[in-house]
Amino acid sequence: MKISRLVYVCIAAFAIYACSDGEDGAMGPQGEQGIQGEPGEDGNANVRSYLFEDQEIIQGYQSFSVPGITQDILDHGVVFGYFKNVTVPVDTWLTMPYNNSTNILNISRIALGEAVLFSTFDTTVNLRFVVVEGEEGVSSKGMTVKEELKKAGVDISDFYEVADYYGLEY
């Protein structure tokens, strides 16, 4: 029995020594290139859309929590605001600031985590805030976000054009 224990001890010692941390070997040759995958959709990780449905808007100031409005957005990004009046049978998003000479609805202030609206009328609306990140005041294409959209022919007052450009759902 003592001999077989000695064999186990030798095998264990050899295994530990063989697995010790020694020098790495030389780098092997480069493998073959794999097949090209299907192209994916362009990402929009730098764009977020926040929808608030059936919101009672009253005259005066009203705050909405928009967690995507970070310090980076305040420093370098853009927030677009749109609304759809649910009391009027028009199925289109209107941009803020909105002023039809009788009624005004606009974003009066953008702050960390919130957008504050000002309204001169009472109504029920769906609201949408589109938050676009910038980088040191410019988009990934080396221009401001608004310049990039203008160059691409996107009318920022048209939510559908902005949504199409960034791949957002309506």
Secondary structure, 3 states (H helix, E strand, C coil): CHHHHHHHHHHHHHHHHHCCCCCCCCCCCCCCCCCCCCCCCCCCCCEEEEEEEEEEECCEEEEEECCCCCHHHHHHCEEEEEEEECCCCCCCCEEECEECCCCEEEEEEEECCEEEEEECCCEEEEEEEEEECCECCECCCCCCHHHHHHHCCCCCCCHHHHHHHHCCCC
